[in-house]
C-alpha cells in the first residue's frame, strides 16, 4: 500500500489557544498533513504539539513543534499570532 504524501501546514502562534485549536481541528478533520506549531515561546509550542500528538494518535495527520525557518518551507502557513 502506497503512503499518501503529507503536506506541511505551519501554524504561526501555535503555542496559544487559537493556534492549538486550529492545529487540532486540521488533524481531527482527517487532513493528512504534518502540522508544524511555531511560537516565540518554544516551550508553549512544544507543550501544545505534545498534547495534540497524544490526542490524535489514530488520525492521519501529525503535529510537532518547529522553527520559523521550517515554517517558511511549509505548503500552507496559517497565522494565529496576536499583536
PDB file of N, CA, C and O in Angstrom:
ATOM      1  N   UNK A   1       0.837  -1.178   0.000  1.00  0.00           N
ATOM      2  CA  UNK A   1       0.000   0.000   0.000  1.00  0.00           C
ATOM      3  C   UNK A   1       0.883   1.242   0.000  1.00  0.00           C
ATOM      4  O   UNK A   1       1.742   1.391   0.869  1.00  0.00           O
ATOM      5  N   UNK A   2       0.684   2.112  -0.942  1.00  0.00           N
ATOM      6  CA  UNK A   2       1.475   3.334  -1.040  1.00  0.00           C
ATOM      7  C   UNK A   2       1.009   4.336   0.000  1.00  0.00           C
ATOM      8  O   UNK A   2      -0.188   4.463   0.258  1.00  0.00           O
ATOM      9  N   UNK A   3       1.955   5.044   0.595  1.00  0.00           N
ATOM     10  CA  UNK A   3       1.584   6.046   1.593  1.00  0.00           C
ATOM     11  C   UNK A   3       1.219   7.356   0.892  1.00  0.00           C
ATOM     12  O   UNK A   3       1.747   7.687  -0.169  1.00  0.00           O
ATOM     13  N   UNK A   4       0.319   8.070   1.509  1.00  0.00           N
ATOM     14  CA  UNK A   4      -0.110   9.355   0.983  1.00  0.00           C
ATOM     15  C   UNK A   4       0.937  10.392   1.362  1.00  0.00           C
ATOM     16  O   UNK A   4       1.279  10.519   2.538  1.00  0.00           O
ATOM     17  N   UNK A   5       1.455  11.138   0.386  1.00  0.00           N
ATOM     18  CA  UNK A   5       2.446  12.153   0.730  1.00  0.00           C
ATOM     19  C   UNK A   5       1.809  13.232   1.594  1.00  0.00           C
ATOM     20  O   UNK A   5       0.731  13.737   1.282  1.00  0.00           O
ATOM     21  N   UNK A   6       2.487  13.577   2.681  1.00  0.00           N
ATOM     22  CA  UNK A   6       1.942  14.572   3.595  1.00  0.00           C
ATOM     23  C   UNK A   6       2.403  15.962   3.204  1.00  0.00           C
ATOM     24  O   UNK A   6       3.572  16.196   2.899  1.00  0.00           O
ATOM     25  N   UNK A   7       1.459  16.862   3.225  1.00  0.00           N
ATOM     26  CA  UNK A   7       1.771  18.266   3.028  1.00  0.00           C
ATOM     27  C   UNK A   7       2.127  18.856   4.382  1.00  0.00           C
ATOM     28  O   UNK A   7       1.764  18.295   5.416  1.00  0.00           O
ATOM     29  N   UNK A   8       2.826  19.973   4.388  1.00  0.00           N
ATOM     30  CA  UNK A   8       3.177  20.641   5.638  1.00  0.00           C
ATOM     31  C   UNK A   8       2.327  21.886   5.802  1.00  0.00           C
ATOM     32  O   UNK A   8       2.218  22.711   4.895  1.00  0.00           O
ATOM     33  N   UNK A   9       1.723  22.006   6.983  1.00  0.00           N
ATOM     34  CA  UNK A   9       0.928  23.172   7.335  1.00  0.00           C
ATOM     35  C   UNK A   9       1.551  23.784   8.581  1.00  0.00           C
ATOM     36  O   UNK A   9       1.646  23.117   9.611  1.00  0.00           O
ATOM     37  N   UNK A  10       1.974  25.033   8.508  1.00  0.00           N
ATOM     38  CA  UNK A  10       2.575  25.719   9.648  1.00  0.00           C
ATOM     39  C   UNK A  10       1.537  26.612  10.302  1.00  0.00           C
ATOM     40  O   UNK A  10       0.805  27.333   9.624  1.00  0.00           O
ATOM     41  N   UNK A  11       1.480  26.558  11.626  1.00  0.00           N
ATOM     42  CA  UNK A  11       0.595  27.436  12.386  1.00  0.00           C
ATOM     43  C   UNK A  11       1.492  28.358  13.212  1.00  0.00           C
ATOM     44  O   UNK A  11       2.094  27.943  14.203  1.00  0.00           O
ATOM     45  N   UNK A  12       1.564  29.622  12.778  1.00  0.00           N
ATOM     46  CA  UNK A  12       2.354  30.615  13.499  1.00  0.00           C
ATOM     47  C   UNK A  12       1.501  31.106  14.665  1.00  0.00           C
ATOM     48  O   UNK A  12       0.374  31.558  14.465  1.00  0.00           O
ATOM     49  N   UNK A  13       2.029  31.020  15.862  1.00  0.00           N
ATOM     50  CA  UNK A  13       1.242  31.326  17.054  1.00  0.00           C
ATOM     51  C   UNK A  13       0.631  30.052  17.609  1.00  0.00           C
ATOM     52  O   UNK A  13      -0.362  30.089  18.335  1.00  0.00           O
ATOM     53  N   UNK A  14       1.233  28.927  17.262  1.00  0.00           N
ATOM     54  CA  UNK A  14       0.705  27.620  17.651  1.00  0.00           C
ATOM     55  C   UNK A  14       0.811  27.308  19.127  1.00  0.00           C
ATOM     56  O   UNK A  14       0.232  26.325  19.591  1.00  0.00           O
ATOM     57  N   UNK A  15       1.534  28.115  19.872  1.00  0.00           N
ATOM     58  CA  UNK A  15       1.633  27.890  21.308  1.00  0.00           C
ATOM     59  C   UNK A  15       0.436  28.418  22.070  1.00  0.00           C
ATOM     60  O   UNK A  15       0.253  28.090  23.242  1.00  0.00           O
ATOM     61  N   UNK A  16      -0.380  29.228  21.421  1.00  0.00           N
ATOM     62  CA  UNK A  16      -1.566  29.797  22.069  1.00  0.00           C
ATOM     63  C   UNK A  16      -2.799  28.945  21.861  1.00  0.00           C
ATOM     64  O   UNK A  16      -2.760  27.934  21.161  1.00  0.00           O
ATOM     65  N   UNK A  17      -3.895  29.363  22.474  1.00  0.00           N
ATOM     66  CA  UNK A  17      -5.136  28.589  22.386  1.00  0.00           C
ATOM     67  C   UNK A  17      -5.730  28.548  20.982  1.00  0.00           C
ATOM     68  O   UNK A  17      -6.194  27.498  20.537  1.00  0.00           O
ATOM     69  N   UNK A  18      -5.719  29.672  20.287  1.00  0.00           N
ATOM     70  CA  UNK A  18      -6.292  29.708  18.938  1.00  0.00           C
ATOM     71  C   UNK A  18      -5.449  28.874  17.973  1.00  0.00           C
ATOM     72  O   UNK A  18      -5.990  28.121  17.163  1.00  0.00           O
ATOM     73  N   UNK A  19      -4.138  29.007  18.060  1.00  0.00           N
ATOM     74  CA  UNK A  19      -3.259  28.232  17.189  1.00  0.00           C
ATOM     75  C   UNK A  19      -3.367  26.739  17.445  1.00  0.00           C
ATOM     76  O   UNK A  19      -3.429  25.949  16.503  1.00  0.00           O
ATOM     77  N   UNK A  20      -3.391  26.350  18.710  1.00  0.00           N
ATOM     78  CA  UNK A  20      -3.514  24.931  19.054  1.00  0.00           C
ATOM     79  C   UNK A  20      -4.864  24.385  18.618  1.00  0.00           C
ATOM     80  O   UNK A  20      -4.946  23.255  18.136  1.00  0.00           O
ATOM     81  N   UNK A  21      -5.920  25.167  18.780  1.00  0.00           N
ATOM     82  CA  UNK A  21      -7.254  24.723  18.339  1.00  0.00           C
ATOM     83  C   UNK A  21      -7.308  24.560  16.825  1.00  0.00           C
ATOM     84  O   UNK A  21      -7.927  23.626  16.316  1.00  0.00           O
ATOM     85  N   UNK A  22      -6.664  25.462  16.119  1.00  0.00           N
ATOM     86  CA  UNK A  22      -6.610  25.368  14.657  1.00  0.00           C
ATOM     87  C   UNK A  22      -5.862  24.110  14.234  1.00  0.00           C
ATOM     88  O   UNK A  22      -6.306  23.390  13.339  1.00  0.00           O
ATOM     89  N   UNK A  23      -4.729  23.846  14.875  1.00  0.00           N
ATOM     90  CA  UNK A  23      -3.938  22.656  14.547  1.00  0.00           C
ATOM     91  C   UNK A  23      -4.729  21.381  14.839  1.00  0.00           C
ATOM     92  O   UNK A  23      -4.738  20.455  14.028  1.00  0.00           O
ATOM     93  N   UNK A  24      -5.393  21.331  15.995  1.00  0.00           N
ATOM     94  CA  UNK A  24      -6.160  20.135  16.334  1.00  0.00           C
ATOM     95  C   UNK A  24      -7.337  19.946  15.381  1.00  0.00           C
ATOM     96  O   UNK A  24      -7.661  18.816  15.014  1.00  0.00           O
ATOM     97  N   UNK A  25      -7.980  21.044  14.978  1.00  0.00           N
ATOM     98  CA  UNK A  25      -9.099  20.940  14.033  1.00  0.00           C
ATOM     99  C   UNK A  25      -8.643  20.362  12.700  1.00  0.00           C
ATOM    100  O   UNK A  25      -9.351  19.551  12.101  1.00  0.00           O
ATOM    101  N   UNK A  26      -7.477  20.768  12.235  1.00  0.00           N
ATOM    102  CA  UNK A  26      -6.940  20.214  10.985  1.00  0.00           C
ATOM    103  C   UNK A  26      -6.748  18.702  11.100  1.00  0.00           C
ATOM    104  O   UNK A  26      -7.114  17.948  10.199  1.00  0.00           O
ATOM    105  N   UNK A  27      -6.178  18.277  12.207  1.00  0.00           N
ATOM    106  CA  UNK A  27      -5.909  16.855  12.393  1.00  0.00           C
ATOM    107  C   UNK A  27      -7.195  16.083  12.635  1.00  0.00           C
ATOM    108  O   UNK A  27      -7.359  14.982  12.109  1.00  0.00           O
ATOM    109  N   UNK A  28      -8.116  16.643  13.425  1.00  0.00           N
ATOM    110  CA  UNK A  28      -9.374  15.964  13.734  1.00  0.00           C
ATOM    111  C   UNK A  28     -10.243  15.793  12.491  1.00  0.00           C
ATOM    112  O   UNK A  28     -11.011  14.835  12.399  1.00  0.00           O
ATOM    113  N   UNK A  29     -10.128  16.706  11.544  1.00  0.00           N
ATOM    114  CA  UNK A  29     -10.878  16.601  10.286  1.00  0.00           C
ATOM    115  C   UNK A  29     -10.283  15.561   9.343  1.00  0.00           C
ATOM    116  O   UNK A  29     -10.856  15.273   8.292  1.00  0.00           O
ATOM    117  N   UNK A  30      -9.145  15.003   9.712  1.00  0.00           N
ATOM    118  CA  UNK A  30      -8.543  13.961   8.890  1.00  0.00           C
ATOM    119  C   UNK A  30      -7.654  14.480   7.777  1.00  0.00           C
ATOM    120  O   UNK A  30      -7.385  13.759   6.817  1.00  0.00           O
ATOM    121  N   UNK A  31      -7.197  15.708   7.886  1.00  0.00           N
ATOM    122  CA  UNK A  31      -6.290  16.257   6.877  1.00  0.00           C
ATOM    123  C   UNK A  31      -4.949  15.536   7.000  1.00  0.00           C
ATOM    124  O   UNK A  31      -4.312  15.596   8.052  1.00  0.00           O
ATOM    125  N   UNK A  32      -4.514  14.855   5.938  1.00  0.00           N
ATOM    126  CA  UNK A  32      -3.241  14.112   6.027  1.00  0.00           C
ATOM    127  C   UNK A  32      -2.044  15.044   5.875  1.00  0.00           C
ATOM    128  O   UNK A  32      -1.382  15.063   4.837  1.00  0.00           O
ATOM    129  N   UNK A  33      -1.783  15.806   6.910  1.00  0.00           N
ATOM    130  CA  UNK A  33      -0.711  16.796   6.851  1.00  0.00           C
ATOM    131  C   UNK A  33       0.144  16.722   8.101  1.00  0.00           C
ATOM    132  O   UNK A  33      -0.289  16.248   9.151  1.00  0.00           O
ATOM    133  N   UNK A  34       1.356  17.198   7.960  1.00  0.00           N
ATOM    134  CA  UNK A  34       2.228  17.389   9.108  1.00  0.00           C
ATOM    135  C   UNK A  34       2.029  18.828   9.548  1.00  0.00           C
ATOM    136  O   UNK A  34       2.402  19.758   8.833  1.00  0.00           O
ATOM    137  N   UNK A  35       1.440  19.015  10.726  1.00  0.00           N
ATOM    138  CA  UNK A  35       1.155  20.347  11.240  1.00  0.00           C
ATOM    139  C   UNK A  35       2.335  20.793  12.100  1.00  0.00           C
ATOM    140  O   UNK A  35       2.721  20.113  13.051  1.00  0.00           O
ATOM    141  N   UNK A  36       2.893  21.935  11.749  1.00  0.00           N
ATOM    142  CA  UNK A  36       4.051  22.485  12.448  1.00  0.00           C
ATOM    143  C   UNK A  36       3.600  23.642  13.325  1.00  0.00           C
ATOM    144  O   UNK A  36       3.058  24.625  12.820  1.00  0.00           O
ATOM    145  N   UNK A  37       3.815  23.539  14.628  1.00  0.00           N
ATOM    146  CA  UNK A  37       3.462  24.619  15.536  1.00  0.00           C
ATOM    147  C   UNK A  37       4.695  25.480  15.794  1.00  0.00           C
ATOM    148  O   UNK A  37       5.746  24.978  16.191  1.00  0.00           O
ATOM    149  N   UNK A  38       4.550  26.776  15.564  1.00  0.00           N
ATOM    150  CA  UNK A  38       5.654  27.715  15.728  1.00  0.00           C
ATOM    151  C   UNK A  38       5.180  28.846  16.626  1.00  0.00           C
ATOM    152  O   UNK A  38       4.082  29.375  16.449  1.00  0.00           O
ATOM    153  N   UNK A  39       6.016  29.210  17.590  1.00  0.00           N
ATOM    154  CA  UNK A  39       5.660  30.292  18.500  1.00  0.00           C
ATOM    155  C   UNK A  39       6.947  30.922  19.026  1.00  0.00           C
ATOM    156  O   UNK A  39       8.007  30.295  19.011  1.00  0.00           O
ATOM    157  N   UNK A  40       6.846  32.156  19.486  1.00  0.00           N
ATOM    158  CA  UNK A  40       8.007  32.787  20.109  1.00  0.00           C
ATOM    159  C   UNK A  40       8.428  32.020  21.355  1.00  0.00           C
ATOM    160  O   UNK A  40       9.610  31.959  21.690  1.00  0.00           O
ATOM    161  N   UNK A  41       7.442  31.433  22.039  1.00  0.00           N
ATOM    162  CA  UNK A  41       7.725  30.591  23.195  1.00  0.00           C
ATOM    163  C   UNK A  41       7.842  29.140  22.724  1.00  0.00           C
ATOM    164  O   UNK A  41       6.838  28.474  22.469  1.00  0.00           O
ATOM    165  N   UNK A  42       9.070  28.668  22.614  1.00  0.00           N
ATOM    166  CA  UNK A  42       9.284  27.284  22.175  1.00  0.00           C
ATOM    167  C   UNK A  42       8.629  26.284  23.109  1.00  0.00           C
ATOM    168  O   UNK A  42       8.123  25.254  22.664  1.00  0.00           O
ATOM    169  N   UNK A  43       8.634  26.582  24.406  1.00  0.00           N
ATOM    170  CA  UNK A  43       8.039  25.669  25.383  1.00  0.00           C
ATOM    171  C   UNK A  43       6.532  25.550  25.191  1.00  0.00           C
ATOM    172  O   UNK A  43       5.977  24.456  25.289  1.00  0.00           O
ATOM    173  N   UNK A  44       5.872  26.664  24.920  1.00  0.00           N
ATOM    174  CA  UNK A  44       4.422  26.638  24.702  1.00  0.00           C
ATOM    175  C   UNK A  44       4.083  25.835  23.450  1.00  0.00           C
ATOM    176  O   UNK A  44       3.159  25.022  23.471  1.00  0.00           O
ATOM    177  N   UNK A  45       4.818  26.051  22.364  1.00  0.00           N
ATOM    178  CA  UNK A  45       4.571  25.318  21.123  1.00  0.00           C
ATOM    179  C   UNK A  45       4.841  23.831  21.312  1.00  0.00           C
ATOM    180  O   UNK A  45       4.089  22.994  20.812  1.00  0.00           O
ATOM    181  N   UNK A  46       5.905  23.497  22.029  1.00  0.00           N
ATOM    182  CA  UNK A  46       6.223  22.095  22.276  1.00  0.00           C
ATOM    183  C   UNK A  46       5.141  21.428  23.119  1.00  0.00           C
ATOM    184  O   UNK A  46       4.729  20.305  22.827  1.00  0.00           O
ATOM    185  N   UNK A  47       4.684  22.110  24.154  1.00  0.00           N
ATOM    186  CA  UNK A  47       3.628  21.553  25.002  1.00  0.00           C
ATOM    187  C   UNK A  47       2.346  21.306  24.240  1.00  0.00           C
ATOM    188  O   UNK A  47       1.722  20.255  24.388  1.00  0.00           O
ATOM    189  N   UNK A  48       1.949  22.270  23.425  1.00  0.00           N
ATOM    190  CA  UNK A  48       0.729  22.099  22.618  1.00  0.00           C
ATOM    191  C   UNK A  48       0.898  20.964  21.607  1.00  0.00           C
ATOM    192  O   UNK A  48      -0.020  20.168  21.407  1.00  0.00           O
ATOM    193  N   UNK A  49       2.053  20.889  20.981  1.00  0.00           N
ATOM    194  CA  UNK A  49       2.312  19.838  19.990  1.00  0.00           C
ATOM    195  C   UNK A  49       2.258  18.456  20.642  1.00  0.00           C
ATOM    196  O   UNK A  49       1.702  17.522  20.065  1.00  0.00           O
ATOM    197  N   UNK A  50       2.828  18.318  21.832  1.00  0.00           N
ATOM    198  CA  UNK A  50       2.792  17.032  22.526  1.00  0.00           C
ATOM    199  C   UNK A  50       1.362  16.653  22.909  1.00  0.00           C
ATOM    200  O   UNK A  50       0.974  15.492  22.781  1.00  0.00           O
ATOM    201  N   UNK A  51       0.580  17.620  23.377  1.00  0.00           N
ATOM    202  CA  UNK A  51      -0.810  17.350  23.738  1.00  0.00           C
ATOM    203  C   UNK A  51      -1.621  16.923  22.516  1.00  0.00           C
ATOM    204  O   UNK A  51      -2.396  15.968  22.579  1.00  0.00           O
ATOM    205  N   UNK A  52      -1.439  17.632  21.412  1.00  0.00           N
ATOM    206  CA  UNK A  52      -2.185  17.298  20.196  1.00  0.00           C
ATOM    207  C   UNK A  52      -1.759  15.931  19.664  1.00  0.00           C
ATOM    208  O   UNK A  52      -2.602  15.152  19.219  1.00  0.00           O
ATOM    209  N   UNK A  53      -0.482  15.640  19.705  1.00  0.00           N
ATOM    210  CA  UNK A  53       0.015  14.340  19.248  1.00  0.00           C
ATOM    211  C   UNK A  53      -0.581  13.201  20.077  1.00  0.00           C
ATOM    212  O   UNK A  53      -0.960  12.163  19.534  1.00  0.00           O
ATOM    213  N   UNK A  54      -0.660  13.402  21.392  1.00  0.00           N
ATOM    214  CA  UNK A  54      -1.248  12.379  22.259  1.00  0.00           C
ATOM    215  C   UNK A  54      -2.730  12.168  21.952  1.00  0.00           C
ATOM    216  O   UNK A  54      -3.216  11.037  21.964  1.00  0.00           O
ATOM    217  N   UNK A  55      -3.438  13.252  21.681  1.00  0.00           N
ATOM    218  CA  UNK A  55      -4.881  13.168  21.449  1.00  0.00           C
ATOM    219  C   UNK A  55      -5.237  12.653  20.064  1.00  0.00           C
ATOM    220  O   UNK A  55      -6.381  12.266  19.827  1.00  0.00           O
ATOM    221  N   UNK A  56      -4.281  12.641  19.147  1.00  0.00           N
ATOM    222  CA  UNK A  56      -4.611  12.317  17.750  1.00  0.00           C
ATOM    223  C   UNK A  56      -3.792  11.157  17.191  1.00  0.00           C
ATOM    224  O   UNK A  56      -3.505  11.120  15.994  1.00  0.00           O
ATOM    225  N   UNK A  57      -3.416  10.213  18.046  1.00  0.00           N
ATOM    226  CA  UNK A  57      -2.522   9.148  17.588  1.00  0.00           C
ATOM    227  C   UNK A  57      -3.140   8.221  16.548  1.00  0.00           C
ATOM    228  O   UNK A  57      -2.394   7.534  15.850  1.00  0.00           O
ATOM    229  N   UNK A  58      -4.462   8.167  16.407  1.00  0.00           N
ATOM    230  CA  UNK A  58      -5.087   7.293  15.406  1.00  0.00           C
ATOM    231  C   UNK A  58      -5.469   8.041  14.131  1.00  0.00           C
ATOM    232  O   UNK A  58      -6.032   7.443  13.214  1.00  0.00           O
ATOM    233  N   UNK A  59      -5.179   9.309  14.060  1.00  0.00           N
ATOM    234  CA  UNK A  59      -5.573  10.120  12.907  1.00  0.00           C
ATOM    235  C   UNK A  59      -4.415  10.218  11.910  1.00  0.00           C
ATOM    236  O   UNK A  59      -3.259  10.025  12.286  1.00  0.00           O
ATOM    237  N   UNK A  60      -4.719  10.518  10.640  1.00  0.00           N
ATOM    238  CA  UNK A  60      -3.656  10.506   9.623  1.00  0.00           C
ATOM    239  C   UNK A  60      -2.659  11.658   9.719  1.00  0.00           C
ATOM    240  O   UNK A  60      -1.549  11.542   9.199  1.00  0.00           O
ATOM    241  N   UNK A  61      -3.015  12.746  10.357  1.00  0.00           N
ATOM    242  CA  UNK A  61      -2.109  13.881  10.459  1.00  0.00           C
ATOM    243  C   UNK A  61      -1.175  13.747  11.649  1.00  0.00           C
ATOM    244  O   UNK A  61      -1.428  12.970  12.570  1.00  0.00           O
ATOM    245  N   UNK A  62      -0.098  14.510  11.618  1.00  0.00           N
ATOM    246  CA  UNK A  62       0.843  14.543  12.732  1.00  0.00           C
ATOM    247  C   UNK A  62       1.062  15.997  13.139  1.00  0.00           C
ATOM    248  O   UNK A  62       0.788  16.919  12.370  1.00  0.00           O
ATOM    249  N   UNK A  63       1.553  16.184  14.347  1.00  0.00           N
ATOM    250  CA  UNK A  63       1.788  17.530  14.854  1.00  0.00           C
ATOM    251  C   UNK A  63       3.108  17.555  15.592  1.00  0.00           C
ATOM    252  O   UNK A  63       3.424  16.640  16.353  1.00  0.00           O
ATOM    253  N   UNK A  64       3.882  18.617  15.362  1.00  0.00           N
ATOM    254  CA  UNK A  64       5.141  18.777  16.078  1.00  0.00           C
ATOM    255  C   UNK A  64       5.502  20.251  16.138  1.00  0.00           C
ATOM    256  O   UNK A  64       5.001  21.071  15.369  1.00  0.00           O
ATOM    257  N   UNK A  65       6.389  20.561  17.079  1.00  0.00           N
ATOM    258  CA  UNK A  65       6.907  21.916  17.227  1.00  0.00           C
ATOM    259  C   UNK A  65       7.979  22.116  16.169  1.00  0.00           C
ATOM    260  O   UNK A  65       8.726  21.189  15.858  1.00  0.00           O
ATOM    261  N   UNK A  66       8.060  23.316  15.616  1.00  0.00           N
ATOM    262  CA  UNK A  66       9.033  23.582  14.556  1.00  0.00           C
ATOM    263  C   UNK A  66       9.598  24.989  14.710  1.00  0.00           C
ATOM    264  O   UNK A  66       9.160  25.766  15.558  1.00  0.00           O
ATOM    265  N   UNK A  67      10.576  25.291  13.872  1.00  0.00           N
ATOM    266  CA  UNK A  67      11.196  26.620  13.878  1.00  0.00           C
ATOM    267  C   UNK A  67      10.545  27.495  12.801  1.00  0.00           C
ATOM    268  O   UNK A  67       9.826  27.008  11.929  1.00  0.00           O
ATOM    269  N   UNK A  68      10.816  28.778  12.889  1.00  0.00           N
ATOM    270  CA  UNK A  68      10.301  29.694  11.873  1.00  0.00           C
ATOM    271  C   UNK A  68      10.889  29.366  10.504  1.00  0.00           C
ATOM    272  O   UNK A  68      10.214  29.538   9.489  1.00  0.00           O
ATOM    273  N   UNK A  69      12.119  28.904  10.458  1.00  0.00           N
ATOM    274  CA  UNK A  69      12.749  28.536   9.187  1.00  0.00           C
ATOM    275  C   UNK A  69      11.999  27.371   8.538  1.00  0.00           C
ATOM    276  O   UNK A  69      11.753  27.379   7.332  1.00  0.00           O
ATOM    277  N   UNK A  70      11.637  26.372   9.342  1.00  0.00           N
ATOM    278  CA  UNK A  70      10.864  25.243   8.813  1.00  0.00           C
ATOM    279  C   UNK A  70       9.486  25.698   8.351  1.00  0.00           C
ATOM    280  O   UNK A  70       8.985  25.230   7.329  1.00  0.00           O
ATOM    281  N   UNK A  71       8.882  26.599   9.092  1.00  0.00           N
ATOM    282  CA  UNK A  71       7.553  27.100   8.733  1.00  0.00           C
ATOM    283  C   UNK A  71       7.574  27.810   7.383  1.00  0.00           C
ATOM    284  O   UNK A  71       6.602  27.760   6.630  1.00  0.00           O
ATOM    285  N   UNK A  72       8.679  28.464   7.087  1.00  0.00           N
ATOM    286  CA  UNK A  72       8.809  29.151   5.808  1.00  0.00           C
ATOM    287  C   UNK A  72       8.798  28.213   4.615  1.00  0.00           C
ATOM    288  O   UNK A  72       8.534  28.642   3.492  1.00  0.00           O
ATOM    289  N   UNK A  73       9.080  26.940   4.845  1.00  0.00           N
ATOM    290  CA  UNK A  73       9.089  25.949   3.775  1.00  0.00           C
ATOM    291  C   UNK A  73       7.779  25.167   3.684  1.00  0.00           C
ATOM    292  O   UNK A  73       7.659  24.255   2.866  1.00  0.00           O
ATOM    293  N   UNK A  74       6.800  25.515   4.515  1.00  0.00           N
ATOM    294  CA  UNK A  74       5.524  24.787   4.539  1.00  0.00           C
ATOM    295  C   UNK A  74       4.698  25.090   3.298  1.00  0.00           C
ATOM    296  O   UNK A  74       4.877  26.121   2.650  1.00  0.00           O
ATOM    297  N   UNK A  75       3.787  24.171   2.980  1.00  0.00           N
ATOM    298  CA  UNK A  75       2.892  24.352   1.834  1.00  0.00           C
ATOM    299  C   UNK A  75       1.803  25.378   2.134  1.00  0.00           C
ATOM    300  O   UNK A  75       1.383  26.127   1.251  1.00  0.00           O
ATOM    301  N   UNK A  76       1.347  25.405   3.396  1.00  0.00           N
ATOM    302  CA  UNK A  76       0.321  26.360   3.840  1.00  0.00           C
ATOM    303  C   UNK A  76       0.803  26.958   5.150  1.00  0.00           C
ATOM    304  O   UNK A  76       1.322  26.244   6.007  1.00  0.00           O
ATOM    305  N   UNK A  77       0.632  28.267   5.309  1.00  0.00           N
ATOM    306  CA  UNK A  77       1.007  28.938   6.543  1.00  0.00           C
ATOM    307  C   UNK A  77      -0.228  29.656   7.083  1.00  0.00           C
ATOM    308  O   UNK A  77      -0.842  30.466   6.389  1.00  0.00           O
ATOM    309  N   UNK A  78      -0.585  29.345   8.337  1.00  0.00           N
ATOM    310  CA  UNK A  78      -1.731  29.969   8.993  1.00  0.00           C
ATOM    311  C   UNK A  78      -1.184  30.818  10.134  1.00  0.00           C
ATOM    312  O   UNK A  78      -0.417  30.327  10.962  1.00  0.00           O
ATOM    313  N   UNK A  79      -1.574  32.078  10.180  1.00  0.00           N
ATOM    314  CA  UNK A  79      -1.080  32.979  11.216  1.00  0.00           C
ATOM    315  C   UNK A  79      -2.199  33.211  12.232  1.00  0.00           C
ATOM    316  O   UNK A  79      -3.242  33.781  11.913  1.00  0.00           O
ATOM    317  N   UNK A  80      -1.955  32.754  13.468  1.00  0.00           N
ATOM    318  CA  UNK A  80      -2.915  32.974  14.552  1.00  0.00           C
ATOM    319  C   UNK A  80      -2.278  33.785  15.680  1.00  0.00           C
ATOM    320  O   UNK A  80      -2.863  33.924  16.754  1.00  0.00           O
ATOM    321  N   UNK A  81      -1.094  34.312  15.439  1.00  0.00           N
ATOM    322  CA  UNK A  81      -0.364  35.063  16.461  1.00  0.00           C
ATOM    323  C   UNK A  81      -1.075  36.395  16.744  1.00  0.00           C
ATOM    324  O   UNK A  81      -1.604  37.042  15.840  1.00  0.00           O
ATOM    325  N   UNK A  82      -1.071  36.773  18.003  1.00  0.00           N
ATOM    326  CA  UNK A  82      -1.658  38.043  18.391  1.00  0.00           C
ATOM    327  C   UNK A  82      -0.734  39.201  18.059  1.00  0.00           C
ATOM    328  O   UNK A  82       0.346  39.024  17.496  1.00  0.00           O
ATOM    329  N   UNK A  83      -1.192  40.392  18.425  1.00  0.00           N
ATOM    330  CA  UNK A  83      -0.423  41.596  18.157  1.00  0.00           C
ATOM    331  C   UNK A  83       0.893  41.551  18.896  1.00  0.00           C
ATOM    332  O   UNK A  83       1.689  42.485  18.798  1.00  0.00           O
TER     333      UNK A  83
END
